[in-house]
Amino acid sequence: MATKRLGDDEVRARLGEIPGWDLASGKLHRELRFPSFVEAFGFMTRLALVAERSDHHPEWFNVYDRVVIDLQTHDAGGISERDFALATAVNHLLDEG
């Protein structure tokens, strides 16, 4: 069964559920800073394990202490429930420190 793309109004309405995230180029978007490269890479490693378990992988970019994450479901042609779930997982990982 194909993943359903969420409508633009629903996406905007649900942004409040995932603090720190906004929309950029039709994707859920978040930019993070860490004290060091090791901490940024450690966060990416933890998120990679979560993403692999959920079979939903982020578009991301890392330079030194910065991690940029963009989420969209390519099969759905936009943002889906899977993206909100992964964004929530990102926030939980950040809360766990």
Backbone bond lengths (Angstrom), bond angles and torsions (degrees), N, CA, C in turn:
res aa  C-N    CA-C-N  psi(-1)  N-CA   C-N-CA  omega(-1)  CA-C   N-CA-C  phi
1 M - - - 1.445 - - 1.529 108.97 -
2 A 1.316 116.73 134.75 1.455 122.24 -177.93 1.533 110.82 -74.04
3 T 1.308 115.55 148.88 1.458 121.27 176.64 1.518 108.65 -77.84
4 K 1.313 116.54 134.92 1.466 121.97 -176.61 1.532 110.99 -85.34
5 R 1.301 114.56 129.94 1.470 121.58 174.54 1.522 108.41 -73.69
6 L 1.326 116.61 134.91 1.456 121.11 176.63 1.523 109.69 -82.87
7 G 1.311 116.11 146.39 1.459 120.76 177.74 1.522 111.09 -69.46
8 D 1.319 115.73 155.96 1.467 120.97 -178.37 1.524 112.38 -57.54
9 D 1.337 117.24 -41.18 1.466 120.26 179.83 1.526 111.02 -64.10
10 E 1.325 116.44 -41.41 1.462 119.80 179.38 1.525 110.97 -65.78
11 V 1.325 116.86 -40.84 1.467 120.40 178.52 1.525 109.88 -60.82
12 R 1.326 117.31 -49.03 1.466 120.28 -179.30 1.530 110.92 -62.05
13 A 1.338 116.97 -39.86 1.464 120.55 -179.54 1.528 111.38 -65.35
14 R 1.327 117.14 -32.89 1.466 120.90 -175.39 1.528 113.56 -88.31
15 L 1.310 118.58 -7.43 1.467 120.15 -179.95 1.526 112.34 -56.66
16 G 1.328 116.76 -30.70 1.467 120.44 178.90 1.521 113.39 -64.37
17 E 1.334 117.10 -17.81 1.467 121.27 178.82 1.528 112.42 -76.30
18 I 1.328 116.25 -17.14 1.470 120.52 -175.58 1.535 109.77 -127.49
19 P 1.330 116.65 80.28 1.466 120.63 -178.27 1.531 111.97 -53.43
20 G 1.321 115.42 140.72 1.464 121.39 177.59 1.516 113.75 93.55
21 W 1.320 117.51 -10.08 1.464 122.54 -178.25 1.516 110.33 -102.23
22 D 1.330 116.70 148.54 1.450 121.97 171.14 1.523 108.56 -141.69
23 L 1.309 115.30 -173.40 1.459 121.03 179.20 1.519 109.61 -103.65
24 A 1.319 116.20 137.65 1.468 121.74 175.38 1.523 107.16 -149.35
25 S 1.300 115.70 122.22 1.470 121.81 178.13 1.531 112.28 53.35
26 G 1.330 116.76 40.46 1.449 121.33 176.85 1.515 115.01 74.23
27 K 1.330 117.15 19.66 1.468 121.45 -178.79 1.524 109.00 -132.18
28 L 1.345 115.64 153.61 1.456 118.98 168.13 1.517 106.49 -70.45
29 H 1.330 117.46 135.21 1.465 121.33 -170.35 1.526 110.24 -136.08
30 R 1.324 114.27 136.95 1.468 120.24 175.03 1.519 109.62 -148.16
31 E 1.325 115.83 139.42 1.468 122.05 175.73 1.521 107.90 -117.25
32 L 1.323 115.33 131.75 1.454 121.97 -176.49 1.520 110.72 -122.80
33 R 1.323 115.86 148.13 1.471 122.61 173.31 1.521 108.37 -124.10
34 F 1.313 115.43 140.68 1.455 122.43 179.60 1.521 108.93 -125.42
35 P 1.318 117.93 162.50 1.463 120.38 -179.46 1.531 114.20 -63.74
36 S 1.335 116.79 -23.44 1.464 118.94 -176.51 1.525 109.91 -157.61
37 F 1.320 115.43 169.07 1.461 120.90 175.24 1.522 110.88 -61.25
38 V 1.323 116.87 -42.50 1.470 120.82 -177.87 1.528 110.24 -60.02
39 E 1.318 117.60 -42.68 1.467 119.70 179.46 1.523 111.52 -69.09
40 A 1.336 117.76 -38.07 1.468 120.84 176.46 1.529 110.05 -63.22
41 F 1.324 116.47 -45.28 1.461 120.61 -179.08 1.530 111.07 -68.03
42 G 1.322 116.64 -36.60 1.468 120.56 176.62 1.522 111.04 -61.76
43 F 1.339 116.63 -42.78 1.459 120.47 176.36 1.529 110.39 -61.33
44 M 1.318 117.40 -44.13 1.463 120.97 179.90 1.534 110.51 -62.24
45 T 1.300 117.12 -37.78 1.465 120.70 178.77 1.522 110.87 -64.47
46 R 1.335 116.65 -45.06 1.464 120.15 178.48 1.527 110.57 -62.53
47 L 1.344 116.67 -42.63 1.460 120.11 179.47 1.528 111.51 -67.50
48 A 1.328 117.25 -35.11 1.469 120.23 178.45 1.527 110.72 -59.89
49 L 1.312 117.46 -38.72 1.468 120.85 178.98 1.526 111.09 -66.67
50 V 1.323 117.37 -41.39 1.464 121.78 177.04 1.523 109.97 -64.34
51 A 1.323 116.70 -45.45 1.464 121.26 -178.93 1.523 111.28 -62.64
52 E 1.305 117.14 -40.26 1.462 120.44 -179.79 1.531 110.78 -66.05
53 R 1.333 116.43 -41.59 1.475 119.39 178.14 1.528 111.53 -62.35
54 S 1.317 116.68 -34.59 1.468 120.05 -178.39 1.534 111.90 -90.36
55 D 1.331 116.43 -3.86 1.462 121.93 -177.79 1.527 111.65 53.46
56 H 1.335 114.60 42.04 1.468 121.32 178.06 1.525 106.67 -143.91
57 H 1.304 116.62 115.81 1.459 121.38 -168.00 1.524 112.08 -113.53
58 P 1.325 116.78 138.18 1.467 120.60 -178.29 1.525 111.99 -79.08
59 E 1.313 113.80 157.37 1.468 120.47 161.88 1.522 103.28 -90.33
60 W 1.331 116.60 126.11 1.450 117.05 -179.20 1.507 111.70 -148.48
61 F 1.326 113.07 165.19 1.456 121.53 -173.90 1.523 106.68 -144.66
62 N 1.328 115.70 137.74 1.456 120.32 -179.56 1.514 110.11 -134.48
63 V 1.320 115.43 130.59 1.461 122.33 167.35 1.514 106.56 -135.98
64 Y 1.296 114.83 119.70 1.460 124.40 -179.71 1.530 112.02 46.76
65 D 1.344 118.80 -102.64 1.465 121.20 -173.51 1.527 113.07 -99.49
66 R 1.314 117.24 6.52 1.461 121.90 -174.33 1.521 110.86 -113.21
67 V 1.336 115.71 135.61 1.462 122.59 174.40 1.523 106.97 -127.31
68 V 1.322 116.23 126.10 1.464 122.40 177.31 1.523 106.77 -112.64
69 I 1.334 116.12 129.15 1.469 121.34 -177.24 1.519 109.17 -123.07
70 D 1.330 115.98 131.25 1.460 123.11 172.39 1.517 108.05 -123.97
71 L 1.329 115.50 135.08 1.459 120.58 -177.89 1.518 110.55 -125.25
72 Q 1.307 115.42 129.52 1.453 123.40 168.04 1.513 107.30 -158.46
73 T 1.315 116.27 155.21 1.453 121.30 -179.69 1.517 107.90 -98.56
74 H 1.315 116.14 106.02 1.462 120.39 -175.19 1.520 112.06 -59.99
75 D 1.340 117.11 -39.79 1.471 120.51 -180.00 1.526 111.55 -62.09
76 A 1.333 117.22 -30.39 1.464 121.62 -178.41 1.525 111.75 -90.00
77 G 1.308 117.20 -11.82 1.459 120.14 -178.52 1.514 113.72 74.02
78 G 1.321 116.85 25.87 1.460 120.79 179.50 1.515 110.62 167.79
79 I 1.318 115.07 -156.62 1.461 121.45 -177.33 1.529 109.30 -84.25
80 S 1.326 115.11 134.42 1.469 121.19 179.05 1.525 109.88 -127.28
81 E 1.318 114.81 178.63 1.463 121.03 175.93 1.534 110.96 -57.06
82 R 1.326 116.83 -32.72 1.469 120.89 -179.46 1.528 111.17 -61.61
83 D 1.328 116.63 -35.01 1.466 120.22 179.51 1.519 111.18 -70.03
84 F 1.335 116.38 -40.28 1.463 119.03 176.84 1.523 110.40 -64.71
85 A 1.326 117.19 -37.82 1.467 120.19 178.82 1.530 110.49 -64.30
86 L 1.329 117.51 -42.44 1.467 119.77 -179.77 1.529 110.85 -70.58
87 A 1.327 117.78 -37.42 1.466 120.44 176.37 1.525 110.29 -62.02
88 T 1.327 116.86 -40.01 1.462 121.04 176.77 1.527 110.20 -63.39
89 A 1.327 116.97 -40.63 1.474 120.94 177.78 1.528 110.52 -62.75
90 V 1.334 117.62 -40.16 1.470 121.20 176.55 1.518 109.09 -57.88
91 N 1.330 116.52 -49.31 1.462 120.05 -178.34 1.534 111.42 -61.47
92 H 1.333 117.44 -38.62 1.464 120.14 177.96 1.532 110.55 -64.74
93 L 1.322 117.53 -42.07 1.460 120.12 177.79 1.522 111.28 -60.91
94 L 1.331 116.46 -39.94 1.462 120.28 179.16 1.529 110.43 -66.67
95 D 1.330 116.85 -38.47 1.463 120.90 178.82 1.528 111.55 -65.40
96 E 1.342 115.70 -34.40 1.471 120.39 179.85 1.516 111.52 -71.76
97 G 1.345 115.47 -23.21 1.448 121.22 178.37 1.455 112.72 67.66
